[in-house]
Amino acid sequence: MKHRHRSWTDRLEYRLWAGFLTKPKRKDWIFAIVCLVIYGVIFLPIGLSTGLLHWQPVANPWVWMNVSIASLIMPGFNEELIFRVLLIPHPTEPIGPITRQNILVLSWILFLIAHLAPWTPAFFHQFPFLMGAGLLGILCTLSYVQSRCIWMQMFIHWAIVVSWLLVWGGVEKLR
């Protein structure tokens, strides 16, 4: 279903509706799981060797619940809404491949720059963290292009952040 849009507000509205109402298919879930495995295979050795990650599971079930819910909203929902759904033309929008590719790259760059904001923790500005964020941005973008909905990259983003916070020492690092 391709639509021509007259204004940028029409395009944003279309992206929101399409991103939220498109239901993920089985292949989208499989793709998301593959993305998580790829992330783990690539980034786990980097994170462990640089000290960004270290085995430190949180035992408190209330912390698990709070972190899981909070991470679904921020960064899961907020960042994926901004850097994927709103910035990237929906896969059904008529747009040239070079323009689409340039927007995908710009969205990824803006995603990384957002992690360098002055109010973010200092370790967000370190190369190992930015490598992890960069890989996450690439995988979430590919997932959005594949699934055409917000739900898959929200899941990927949430799963990686929750794993880092609750199992790989992230909660302690943020204190």
C-alpha positions in Angstrom: 0.0 0.0 0.0 1.9 3.0 -1.3 0.8 6.5 -0.6 1.9 9.9 -1.9 2.1 12.4 0.9 1.7 16.1 0.5 3.4 17.4 3.7 6.0 16.3 6.2 3.2 16.1 8.8 1.3 13.7 6.6 4.4 11.6 6.2 5.0 11.5 9.9 1.4 10.6 10.6 1.6 7.8 8.0 4.9 6.5 9.5 3.3 6.4 13.0 0.2 4.6 11.8 2.1 2.1 9.6 4.8 1.5 12.3 2.3 0.8 15.0 -0.4 -1.0 13.1 1.8 -3.4 11.1 1.8 -6.7 12.9 5.1 -8.7 13.1 5.1 -12.0 11.2 6.9 -15.2 12.3 9.8 -14.4 10.0 10.2 -11.0 11.8 10.5 -12.7 15.2 13.1 -15.1 13.7 15.0 -12.1 12.3 14.9 -10.4 15.7 16.3 -13.5 17.4 19.0 -13.7 14.8 19.8 -10.0 15.4 20.1 -10.7 19.1 22.4 -13.7 18.5 24.6 -11.6 16.1 24.8 -8.8 18.6 25.9 -11.3 21.3 28.5 -13.0 19.1 30.0 -9.7 18.0 29.7 -7.5 21.1 30.0 -9.9 24.0 33.8 -10.5 23.4 34.3 -6.7 22.8 32.4 -5.8 26.0 34.1 -8.4 28.1 37.6 -7.6 26.8 37.2 -3.8 27.4 35.6 -4.1 30.8 32.3 -2.6 29.7 30.6 -5.9 30.4 31.2 -8.2 33.4 29.1 -11.0 34.8 27.1 -9.5 37.6 23.5 -10.7 37.6 21.0 -8.8 39.7 19.2 -11.0 42.3 16.4 -8.7 43.4 13.2 -9.5 41.5 11.8 -5.9 42.1 14.9 -4.5 40.3 14.2 -7.0 37.5 10.6 -5.8 37.2 11.4 -2.1 37.4 14.3 -2.3 35.0 12.3 -4.4 32.5 9.4 -2.0 32.5 11.4 1.2 32.5 13.7 -0.1 29.6 10.7 -0.9 27.5 9.7 2.8 27.6 13.2 4.3 27.6 15.1 3.5 25.5 13.0 0.7 23.8 10.0 2.8 22.8 11.3 6.4 22.8 14.5 5.8 20.8 12.9 3.4 18.3 10.0 5.8 17.8 12.4 8.7 17.1 15.3 7.1 15.3 13.5 4.5 13.3 9.8 5.1 12.9 9.8 8.9 12.6 13.1 9.5 10.9 13.2 6.6 8.4 10.6 6.5 5.6 8.3 3.5 6.1 9.2 0.7 3.7 5.9 1.3 1.9 6.6 5.0 1.2 7.7 5.7 -2.3 11.3 7.0 -2.2 14.4 6.4 -4.2 16.9 3.8 -3.0 19.8 6.3 -2.7 17.6 8.7 -0.7 16.4 5.8 1.5 20.0 4.7 2.1 21.1 8.2 2.9 18.3 8.6 5.4 19.1 5.2 7.0 22.7 6.3 7.5 21.7 9.7 8.8 19.3 8.1 11.3 22.1 5.8 12.5 24.5 8.8 12.9 21.9 10.8 14.9 21.2 7.7 17.1 25.0 7.6 18.0 25.2 11.4 18.5 22.3 11.2 20.9 24.3 8.9 23.1 27.0 11.6 23.2 24.7 14.2 24.7 26.1 16.0 27.8 23.5 14.6 30.1 24.4 11.0 29.3 26.8 9.0 31.6 30.5 9.6 30.8 31.0 5.9 29.8 28.4 6.4 27.0 31.1 8.6 25.3 33.7 5.8 25.4 34.5 3.8 22.2 33.4 0.4 23.5 29.9 1.7 24.5 29.6 3.5 21.2 30.5 0.3 19.3 27.7 -1.5 21.1 25.3 1.3 20.5 26.3 1.5 16.8 25.8 -2.2 16.3 22.5 -2.0 18.1 21.4 0.9 15.8 22.3 -1.1 12.7 20.4 -4.2 13.8 17.3 -2.2 14.9 17.3 -0.4 11.5 17.6 -3.7 9.6 14.8 -5.1 11.8 12.6 -2.1 11.0 13.2 -2.4 7.3 12.4 -6.2 7.5 9.3 -6.0 9.8 7.9 -2.6 8.8 6.8 -2.1 12.4 8.1 -0.7 15.6 7.6 -3.8 17.7 10.6 -5.9 16.5 13.3 -3.2 17.0 11.7 -2.2 20.3 12.0 -5.9 21.4 15.7 -6.0 20.2 16.6 -2.8 21.9 14.8 -3.7 25.1 16.3 -7.2 25.3 19.9 -5.9 24.8 19.5 -3.1 27.3 17.8 -5.3 29.9 20.5 -8.0 29.5 23.2 -5.4 30.0 21.6 -3.8 33.0 20.5 -7.0 34.8 23.1 -9.5 33.9 26.2 -7.8 32.5 26.9 -5.1 35.2 24.9 -2.2 33.7 22.9 -1.4 36.8 26.1 -1.1 38.8 27.8 1.0 36.1 24.9 3.5 36.1 25.1 4.0 39.9 
